């Protein structure tokens, strides 16, 4: 299956647009621009309409900033476009993406090898942790794995059914566009990933309209009772390290480039 490629970019982001278009052209890949939503320009009425502050706090443990809300809306625009145009598979890229040197060849192999009836979304960006159980070789060193911890949303493949599920789950918005961990745990999506990764952040990502600190932020534990915090520490330091990690064969993926 050949994906339609969408690149999310805000108007006026000329440096980013030039960088990502040059990479895709070098790989011989045609793509469509998707005008992103700048959350900072939304008025309060629009924010209240598209965003659930209560659910964000209850389920995510923190509120989203306007950049994150705009980013989530941008990804939702692609999911809606997929329904309108009957796009069976899409490659979603953000304009600060950096592509691997063999990206086009690797992308074609991944699209051919994945069972898209059994998978909704495949992450091409860096996965922080994954399990070796069920890992399957695609070609060369590339493997299809089950993510355990993953945040990046700057490069992924998604099916039309997966897009439908996200449209149903994320309106109104209550989590960032790259909240893969929560979606996987809630069994909203069947998510897989490619190791080693094919998409990274370019140097232009340092000037982020979202903010990397918030992109990867975990819910704070400051307001939790001491007993719960101690249980969490005990689990992380002992139970996870001694039992969970070896049993589930959890691996960390190094950042290679």
N, C-alpha and C positions, 0 to 999 in steps of 0.2 A: 504494500500500500504506500502510495506517495503522499506525503503531507503537504498541505498548503501552509506556507510560511507567513506568519504575522510578526511584525516588529513594532513594539509599543514605543512611542516617542512623543514627548511634549512639543508643541509648536515652539520654534526658535532654538531648539537643541541642535544647532547646526554641526557642532564638532562631533557630537555623538552620532548623529545621522550619517555624517561622512565616514566615520570609522566603521560602523557596522555595515553600511552599504558596500564599502570597499571590500570588506571580508567576504560577504556573501557573493559579490560579483567575482571575486577571485576563485571562489569554489564553484562558480557556475550555477548558483542557486537563485531562482526568481523569488520575489517576496512582495508582500503588500504592507504598506504602512498602516498602522492603527493609531489615530490621534489619541494620546493619553489624556486623562483627566487630572488637572492640577487641583488637588484638594484645597490648596491655600486660597483659591479664587471662589470656592463655594460659599454661599451665604448660609446663615444659621438655619433658615427654613429648609434648605436643600440637605444640609447635614442631618437634620432631624428626620428627614424623609428617608434617607438611604442608609442610615447608620443607627444601630441599637447600642447605645451607651450601656444600658443595663445588662444586656447579654455579654458584651465585651468584658465588663467587670466580673460578671458571675462566672463565665466559662473560661476566660483568658487570664483573669487576675489583674488586668490593667486596661486602661483606656487607649484607644488608637489615636495617633496624631493625624492631622489633616493630610499629610503626605501619604500615610498608609491608607487612609480612606480613598484618596484619589487613585492610588496604585491598584487597590482592590477593584474599584469601579472600572479601571482600564482593562483589567483582565476579564471582568464580567462582560465588557463590550465585545471581546473576542468570542466568548462562549455564546453570546447571543447571535453574533455574526455567523458562527458555525451552524446554528439552527436555521437561520434565514437562508443561507446559501447551500444547505445540505452538505456541509463539509464533514466527511467521515473521520479525518485525522488532521490535526493541525500541529505545527511546530510553533511554539510561542517563545519569542525572544524579546528581551528588553534591550534598549538601545545602548546600554553600557556593557553588553556581552562581548567576551573575547572567545573566539572559536579555535578549536584545536587544529593543528596543521593538516590532519587527515579527516576533517569534519564531514565533508560531503560523502566520502566513501563509508565512513563509520555510520553516518545517519542512514544511508541506504541499507546497510546490513542490519541495523537495528530495526528499521521499519519492516524488513522482510522476515526477520526472525521472531519477532514478538507475536504471541497469540493475542490479537486485539479483541477477541471475544471474551478473554479471561482477564483482561487488564484495562484499566481506565486511563492511567497516566504513567508515563515513564520520565523520570528526572534525568536530565543530561548534565546537570550542574553538580557541584561538589556535594557529596553526601558525607555528613560528619561520622555517622556510625551505621553499620549494616550487619546483617547476619549472613554467615556463610552457608547456613542450611538452605538448600534449594537453589543455590547459585548455579547459573547455567552459562556456559561459554557461548558468546556470539561469534566472534572471530578474533584471531590474534590474542591479545591480552584482555579484550573487552568481555565483561561478564554482566549478565542480568541478575540483579540481587534484590533482596527485600530490605528497604531502608528501615532503620530503627530511629535515627535522628537526622532530620534534613530540614533546611530552612530556605535555601535559595529558590527564587522564582524566575530567574533570568534566562532559563532555557529548559523547556520540557515539551514532550509530546502528549497530546490529549485527544481522546476519542470524542465523537459527538455525544455518545451516551454519558461519558464522564463530564462533559460540559453541561449537559442537562442536569446532572446530579448537583453540580456546583451552583447552577442558577437557582435550583430549588433550595439549597442549603444556605447560601450566602446572601440572600436578599430578605431582610436588610443585612448589611455587613456587620459582622461582630468580631472578625479576626483578620489578620493580614492576608494578602493574596497568597503568600507562601506558607500558610499554616498547615503544612502537610502532616505534621505529627498528630495534630488533633483530628484531622479528617481520617487518617488511617486508624487511629484508636477508636473513633466512633463508627468505623466501618462504612463511611460515606463513599469512599473510593478504594479501589484496589490499585495500590501504588507500587511501582517497581523503580529501579534505578540502574544506571550504567556505571560500572567501575572498571577502569579509571574514568573520570569525568571527561566530557567533551566540551563543556562550556564553563568559562570562568568569568570573573569581573575584570573589565579592562581598567586601566589607570584612571579613566574618566569617571569611574564609579565613586571615587573619593569625594566628588562634588555631587552628593546624593540629595535628591529632593525628599527622600524618605527618611534616611538616617540609619546607618548600619547598626548603631547601638540599639535602636528599637527593633530593627528587622530581626535580630537574634535574641531579643530580650526574653527572659523567662519570667513567669509570674513571681513577684516578690514574696518572700516568706516572713517579712518583718512583722506582719500583723497576725501571724499564726501563733497559737499557744505553744509554750516551751516544749510541752510533751510531744507535740506533733513535729516540731523542728528536730528534736532529739531522735525521734523515730526515723525521720528522713535521713539524718546524718548516719545513723546506724545502718540503714539500708544501703546507702551509697558507698560507705566505707567498707562494709563487711559482707552483707548478703549479696549485693550486686557483684562485687569483685570476686568472691569465693564461689558462689553458686550460679547466679544468673548469667554472668558474662561467659564462663566456660561452657555452661550447658547449652546456651543459645548460640555459641560460637560468634559472639559479637566482635566486630573488627572496627578499628578506626581507619579512615582513609586519609593518607597524608595529602597535603597540598603540594603538588609537584610543579606547577607552573602558574 
